Amino acid sequence: MPIVYSKLSGKNDPAYGKFEHPIKALITNESNALEKKKTLLDVLYNVERSRRYAETVMGQTDFDTFMAAKEGEGAENDTVQFGHKKTIEHIQFMKEFTITKEMVDDAKMGIGTEMKAKPRGFVRAYYKTRTKLAAWALAHGTSTAGKFNKALVDLTVGDGLPLFHNGHKYVKEEFKKLSQSNYFYGEGICGGTDEFERWLGVLANKMRNFKDENGETMEYVPDTIILPCNRPDLERIVKQVVGSERTTGTNYNDINTQYGNWTIVILSGWETADDRFMLMSSEANKNLLGSMFYNRVDLDIRNYIDERTRNFVWNGYCRFGIGFTTWKHILLAVDSASVDGATKLSA
């Protein structure tokens, strides 16, 4: 991730020169190191560049199948129409850190240890903000909107409903009375390895049978399990199920149909009071532009001397946008006897 710098101009105190360039080098090195680290953004989102104030993704219905025609007659006319559209606006984020004039005066050996931590932490805060926002948005996917670091973030998909809901609508008039669900509940679905393996297959089948705007089965297969970070028993069950070649807890060698099919993601910051998990198809996420993260302005760092205090100030600015254009790449399942806005699971 590029970082833009502005040189300190009008610098009268040469002591500041001993700090500016070492700090700039620290920031560059830390940025290069963090840029190479793979985060949940790379796994769960489509990350793209934006050059506008916002980005809009619009769906479109597909052509239906060919129809038979009698000899000598023409073909039936078919049309496509626009589907739901979603606009994601970019959010401005800023941060500052200050090195006081006294600290500069008293630093006998270049930059002190505590001062080295400031620029490193400054850059880490930028990358942490991005990944925390990405995790937060998914964790709050049952809401239409929410506040993140004082910013109001839209969490709806193209049909105006939350990412996870049991009433997602079609665009075509003939399907207006129908709806689809990507939000499910069932008591005991995470009760043990046997139960989880069975319900995992049921939920994978649910996603595979999500319909497009023509009512046709999309056949996307989930390959990613997303778990809360505070449910160790659930984490253990999931790892046993997807990491064992044979079905666990049996006296005979049943084949485990879930072995080798999944990537497990522990979503940092997603803390729940019950057992729940998400399933996502990485192929659907990519093809349908499901979960989107747009880079509008990379981290831009400016530095200056405050004339009133003579403190050395570093100011960071960036803009990025996040949102969900569709719901058809992901689902949420909750181990509960009842959940509002969700569909009860049946085998």
C-alpha positions in Angstrom: 0.0 0.0 0.0 1.7 3.3 -1.1 2.2 6.0 1.4 2.6 9.7 0.3 4.9 12.0 2.2 5.2 15.8 2.2 8.6 17.3 3.1 8.9 19.5 6.1 9.3 23.0 4.7 10.4 26.2 6.5 12.3 24.2 9.1 14.3 26.6 11.3 15.5 24.2 14.0 18.1 21.7 12.7 17.3 19.4 15.6 14.1 18.4 13.8 16.1 17.2 10.9 17.5 14.4 13.1 14.0 13.2 13.6 12.2 13.7 10.3 14.2 11.4 8.1 14.6 8.6 10.6 10.9 8.7 11.3 10.1 8.7 7.6 12.4 5.6 7.2 10.6 3.9 10.1 7.2 4.6 8.5 8.3 3.3 5.1 9.8 0.1 6.6 6.8 -0.6 8.7 4.4 0.1 5.8 6.4 -2.3 3.5 6.3 -5.0 6.1 2.6 -4.7 6.8 1.7 -4.4 3.1 3.1 -7.9 2.5 1.1 -9.5 5.3 -2.0 -11.2 4.2 -5.1 -10.1 6.1 -8.8 -11.0 6.2 -9.3 -8.3 3.5 -7.5 -10.5 1.0 -9.6 -13.6 2.0 -13.1 -12.2 2.6 -13.3 -9.1 0.4 -12.7 -7.9 -3.2 -10.2 -5.0 -2.8 -10.2 -2.5 -5.7 -9.0 1.0 -6.6 -11.5 3.8 -6.8 -11.1 7.2 -8.5 -14.6 8.6 -7.7 -16.4 9.7 -4.5 -18.3 6.4 -4.6 -18.7 3.2 -6.5 -21.9 1.7 -7.8 -22.5 -2.0 -8.7 -25.6 -2.8 -10.6 -27.0 -6.3 -11.2 -28.6 -7.5 -14.4 -30.9 -10.4 -15.2 -29.6 -13.0 -17.7 -31.1 -14.3 -20.9 -33.5 -17.2 -20.3 -33.0 -20.6 -22.1 -33.7 -21.0 -25.8 -37.3 -21.9 -26.8 -38.4 -24.2 -29.5 -39.8 -22.7 -32.7 -41.9 -24.2 -35.4 -40.6 -24.4 -38.9 -40.8 -21.1 -40.7 -41.6 -19.1 -37.5 -39.4 -16.6 -35.8 -37.8 -16.7 -32.4 -39.5 -15.4 -29.3 -38.0 -12.1 -28.1 -36.1 -12.1 -24.9 -34.8 -9.2 -22.9 -32.7 -8.5 -19.9 -33.3 -5.9 -17.2 -31.3 -4.1 -14.6 -31.3 -5.7 -11.1 -30.7 -4.2 -7.7 -27.9 -1.6 -7.5 -25.7 -0.7 -4.6 -23.7 2.5 -4.1 -20.7 2.4 -1.7 -19.5 5.9 -0.6 -15.9 6.4 0.7 -15.2 7.4 4.3 -12.5 9.8 5.4 -10.3 8.8 8.3 -7.5 10.9 9.9 -5.0 10.6 12.7 -2.1 12.7 14.2 0.9 12.1 16.5 3.1 14.8 18.0 6.7 15.0 19.2 7.0 17.8 21.7 9.8 20.3 21.5 11.1 19.3 24.9 11.4 15.7 23.8 13.4 16.8 20.8 15.7 18.9 23.0 16.3 16.1 25.5 16.9 13.3 23.0 20.7 12.9 23.3 21.0 9.7 21.2 18.8 10.4 18.2 15.3 9.1 18.4 14.5 7.5 21.8 12.8 4.1 22.1 9.4 5.7 22.9 9.6 7.9 19.8 10.4 4.9 17.6 7.1 3.3 18.7 5.1 6.3 17.6 5.6 6.2 13.9 5.5 2.4 13.8 2.2 2.5 15.7 0.9 5.2 13.4 1.2 3.1 10.3 0.0 0.0 12.1 -3.1 1.9 13.2 -3.9 2.6 9.5 -3.7 -1.1 8.5 -5.5 -2.1 11.7 -8.4 0.3 10.9 -8.9 -1.3 7.5 -9.0 -4.8 8.8 -11.1 -4.0 11.8 -13.6 -2.2 9.6 -13.8 -5.2 7.3 -14.3 -7.6 10.3 -16.8 -5.2 11.9 -18.9 -4.9 8.8 -19.4 -8.7 8.5 -20.0 -9.1 12.3 -22.8 -6.5 12.1 -24.3 -8.0 8.9 -27.7 -8.5 10.5 -28.1 -4.7 10.8 -28.9 -2.1 8.1 -26.3 0.3 9.3 -23.9 0.9 12.2 -21.3 3.3 13.7 -17.6 2.5 13.2 -15.1 5.0 14.7 -17.8 7.7 14.5 -18.6 6.9 10.8 -22.1 5.8 9.9 -21.6 2.7 7.6 -24.3 1.4 5.3 -24.6 -2.4 5.7 -27.5 -3.1 3.3 -27.2 -5.0 0.1 -28.8 -4.0 -3.2 -32.4 -4.8 -2.2 -32.2 -2.5 0.8 -32.1 -5.3 3.4 -29.2 -6.3 5.7 -26.6 -8.6 4.4 -28.1 -11.5 6.4 -31.9 -11.7 6.1 -34.6 -14.2 5.3 -36.6 -11.9 3.0 -34.3 -11.0 0.1 -36.4 -10.1 -3.0 -36.1 -10.8 -6.7 -36.2 -8.0 -9.3 -38.4 -9.7 -11.9 -42.1 -9.0 -11.6 -43.1 -12.7 -11.9 -41.0 -13.4 -8.8 -42.2 -10.4 -6.7 -44.1 -12.6 -4.2 -41.0 -14.9 -3.6 -38.1 -14.3 -1.4 -34.8 -16.0 -0.4 -32.9 -16.4 2.8 -29.2 -16.4 3.7 -29.9 -16.3 7.5 -30.7 -19.6 9.3 -31.1 -21.0 12.8 -31.4 -24.4 14.3 -31.1 -25.7 17.8 -28.2 -28.0 18.3 -26.5 -27.4 14.9 -23.2 -26.8 16.7 -23.8 -29.4 19.5 -21.0 -31.7 18.5 -19.0 -33.0 15.6 -21.7 -35.3 14.2 -24.4 -32.6 14.3 -22.1 -29.9 12.9 -20.9 -32.1 10.0 -24.5 -32.9 9.1 -25.8 -29.3 9.2 -22.7 -28.1 7.4 -23.8 -30.2 4.5 -27.4 -28.9 4.7 -26.2 -25.3 4.7 -23.8 -25.9 1.8 -26.7 -27.3 -0.1 -28.8 -24.2 0.8 -26.1 -21.9 -0.7 -25.6 -24.1 -3.8 -29.4 -23.7 -4.5 -29.5 -19.9 -4.2 -31.4 -18.6 -7.2 -30.4 -15.9 -9.7 -32.8 -13.2 -10.8 -34.2 -15.6 -13.4 -35.0 -18.2 -10.8 -32.2 -20.4 -11.9 -30.0 -22.3 -9.4 -26.6 -20.6 -9.2 -24.6 -23.7 -7.9 -22.0 -21.8 -6.0 -20.3 -24.0 -3.4 -19.1 -22.5 -0.1 -15.5 -23.1 0.8 -14.9 -20.7 3.7 -16.1 -21.0 7.3 -16.0 -17.8 9.3 -16.1 -18.1 13.1 -16.4 -15.8 16.1 -13.1 -15.2 18.0 -14.6 -16.1 21.4 -16.1 -19.5 20.9 -13.3 -22.0 21.6 -15.5 -25.1 21.8 -17.1 -24.2 18.4 -13.7 -23.6 16.9 -12.5 -27.1 18.2 -15.6 -28.8 16.7 -15.2 -27.1 13.3 -11.5 -27.9 13.1 -12.2 -31.6 14.0 -14.9 -31.9 11.4 -13.1 -30.2 8.5 -9.7 -31.6 9.4 -10.5 -35.3 9.8 -10.5 -37.7 6.9 -13.0 -39.9 8.7 -16.2 -39.0 10.5 -15.4 -38.3 14.2 -17.1 -40.0 17.1 -18.0 -43.2 15.3 -16.9 -46.8 15.7 -16.6 -47.4 12.0 -14.7 -45.6 9.2 -17.3 -43.4 7.7 -15.9 -41.0 5.1 -16.0 -37.4 6.2 -17.7 -35.5 3.3 -16.4 -32.2 4.6 -12.7 -33.1 4.8 -10.4 -30.8 2.8 -13.2 -28.6 1.5 -12.8 -25.6 3.8 -10.7 -22.6 4.8 -11.3 -21.5 8.4 -11.2 -17.8 9.2 -11.4 -16.6 12.9 -12.9 -13.2 12.6 -11.1 -11.0 15.1 -13.4 -8.7 17.1 -16.5 -10.8 16.3 -17.6 -11.8 19.8 -20.9 -13.5 20.2 -23.1 -14.8 23.1 -24.0 -18.0 21.2 -22.5 -20.4 18.6 -22.9 -19.0 15.1 -20.8 -19.1 11.9 -20.8 -17.8 8.4 -20.3 -19.8 5.2 -18.9 -18.0 2.1 -18.2 -19.0 -1.5 -15.0 -17.3 -2.6 -15.9 -17.9 -6.2 -19.3 -16.3 -5.8 -17.8 -13.4 -3.8 -15.4 -12.7 -6.7 -17.9 -13.3 -9.6 -20.8 -11.4 -8.0 -18.6 -8.7 -6.4 -20.2 -9.6 -3.1 -18.1 -8.0 -0.3 -16.3 -4.9 -1.6 -13.5 -2.8 -0.2 -12.4 0.3 -2.2 -9.2 2.2 -1.8 -9.9 5.8 -2.7 -6.9 7.6 -1.1 -3.9 5.8 0.3 -2.4 6.9 3.6 -1.1 10.4 3.0 1.2 11.7 5.7 2.1 15.3 6.2 4.5 16.7 8.8 5.0 20.3 10.1 6.1 22.4 13.0 3.3 23.9 15.0 4.4 27.6 15.3 2.6 28.2 18.7 3.9 25.1 20.5 7.0 24.3 18.3 5.9 20.7 18.5 6.7 18.4 15.6 3.4 17.1 14.2 2.7 14.2 11.8 -0.8 14.1 10.3 -2.3 11.1 8.4 -5.2 11.1 6.0 -6.9 8.3 4.0 -10.2 7.4 2.4 -11.8 4.0 1.7 -15.2 2.5 1.3 -16.8 -0.8 2.3 -20.1 -2.5 1.5 -22.0 -5.5 0.2 -23.5 -5.4 -3.3 -25.3 -8.7 -2.9 -26.0 -11.5 -0.4 -25.7 -14.5 -2.6 -22.1 -15.3 -1.7 -22.5 -15.7 2.0 -24.8 -17.0 4.7 -25.1 -16.9 8.5 -26.2 -19.8 10.8 -27.1 -19.5 14.5 -27.4 -22.4 17.0 -30.6 -21.3 18.6 -34.3 -22.3 19.1 -35.5 -19.0 17.5 -33.9 -16.0 15.7 -35.9 -13.0 14.4 -35.4 -12.4 10.7 -33.9 -15.9 10.1 -35.2 -19.2 8.6 -35.5 -22.3 10.6 -33.3 -25.1 9.3 -34.8 -28.5 8.4 -32.9 -31.5 7.2 
